[in-house]
């Protein structure tokens, strides 16, 4: 299956912001051919289980994402939103995904859930291995009908903004009931309602029976987010993907929601993949941290390694941009200079080079490889290549 490269999509054009109608038609035509091939493979019926079963590299992991590529085939070219992402989610642990807007955090989570907008958005390469006890499935290749049984049951997602996730014309109880009923065939309506009220109680909603009958607009932002968490946890999932769950909430409610997630994770013995911009939340919640930039993982390790010994210049810049206690004495808030490269026309060298204050001649070469400075701490930066080579000599 051919995927257009940069040379194909950018042929005969100097700038993606200035395309002729002929160029747009050519790119659109080529993209349609590619996406049609992906869709044909996706929509096959009676797919053999052997095609999407695999084995875990480490049995202590619940999920292993390896070399994941998710592209969006647009009329101005291919947007490589996720380009070779690799990380693990250990059983019973919290993994924090951090990075600025547009770095591919949410697209990674949507790829895991198979919720990327198709046909324009496609997983073109890579594996997402998930441990279901009896089988190890590759979620990148699993058929749609099988994924529908997994989504919400084994893997649940808490979305950024609850008001856009909850249906405004249905009462809260009916929306949570629907999730439980979908994955528990044969359960009576009375038991479904009792389970819903039990979940609303579990997430700290005092008047659970009253909230059951309310519409989303009758609740505050914090209450709506609690309902979304109740919905996500109603089937005791193994993995909870929390995509910036506290973005629209005030600081006090943020702390309550984070405490709630931590306690519920321990109660149902699940793992959390936490996506956020807030480094404070990551420091408090995460066991492991993955730092993303322009669709790639540029550093990953334990929370202690990332916060006490950040290696990549981008990670160092993120840490320096945190507000410091001390008011005016703390000085001006640091901002990383420059901007992210154009996702349709990514450079051949390190994506961060043009913004980096430590760039050197070697950085003009190919994109730096993954360099492990310890068993758990990885960085993609040429500054640490020499030490890696010395370690293997």
Steps between C-alpha positions, in 0.01 A plus 500: 500500500672819384501804726598824335823646628603863531650504150176370344264736680719808460593447134465811282426725797722733700269585784201303633323829573494584127362211296343515155168330437686244285735411788211468747316265262813289449568468874133427571490232229814327627379515862164352406670202338705442815211537745278274286759223536509545878120505522472184287726320748314645801152404384570133426260250657589175679860600568708215642595542868859417407526831314460711812636279779860551608730463805618755757868584523467544877229317694501774767349741244129544442555679168797545268488764227779440247596715198147642465439720194165677463462730198227733374468509121394861424466700180828683570701188581552234766496621861717258700333560837660194662829388351668199658372522859617224738418466872365249755221514757591261788225320692360704789710809418430853374679623189492876437516629140615861488577751225373822345180523292520320168778258600285189442388411855127485428546335158703226672214436744241507219712250305495262798120530518463482118315832505718684247275670244495278193556477209734802515664379823672160485738290707754422227760309701586364844356278773283565807529181705243462779484222760150352529621214726384225265630669184740780401331711233656753264253790517646654182376200297195384695166504305240769576236262641754350743622845603143601586495228766831623645440875489330609822532154652875423516624847402312819593569861415422818692483781245618860536169685514204317662238733353595391147507131602166486683184514287304813607157350418530183715498474877823404677366163617403385151845584363685302767243218477570469128871428557428232762224337293718489187768290669278295734241323288227338703531733801157618617406869481477516879854366541628740232344796683642383834846469343473853356403648837780301665751651252367853556546443875852366443612818320386717788159623381296544818150514349553209262131410457415866430787538250383179329187690386675827405613630161870593442431877495364479856841394636818696562821431307645294784182293534490433124861386510416265788216357289747442214734318740207290631412411142862408418539280809158336494634177344821483711741554207862385509621825345364851556608761245452845653540766230552826693211419737536823702547756218172688556499479880622735772803409712307363800282273285810391303659372821181315595471333158867391510458355852186324381679346199790383716271338758278333239803366313612324817148380577445327163873423447527662158766701317471865396633675191482867601527768231550854627687831461529537877844388616385528862228240438753274326746532793228409750321224308739327260740210561644535150516803269502515118595837345373555145596759241374532140360146492804328650608386848810707577550381860348245737582355840381480858348817647806541723739478203306748287445759773837475675717437196333628179734439206340615175518881444123500441430328833738743672305787338167357620632477855632859484161627379323396821383792718721541806404609850630844589303746288713764329816368668459177306569691176334490160327175404715312249361423156659263247585714193379421149213276392431139404594416137230466236347152548454457123865576424704371794882543480738207446705594808398524869159669517609714797830619348370840379375585852790342691758708688742206502493403131829397343631390160402135553135607542484573124516125435221243517244508782680388820445139613359390836786504752459324835704662778356247748270197481193725523621844383500568123582820312511576125786752486848494342653646818472157665605285203870497596426375853278224356777390262754499783267281709495233228877511426 
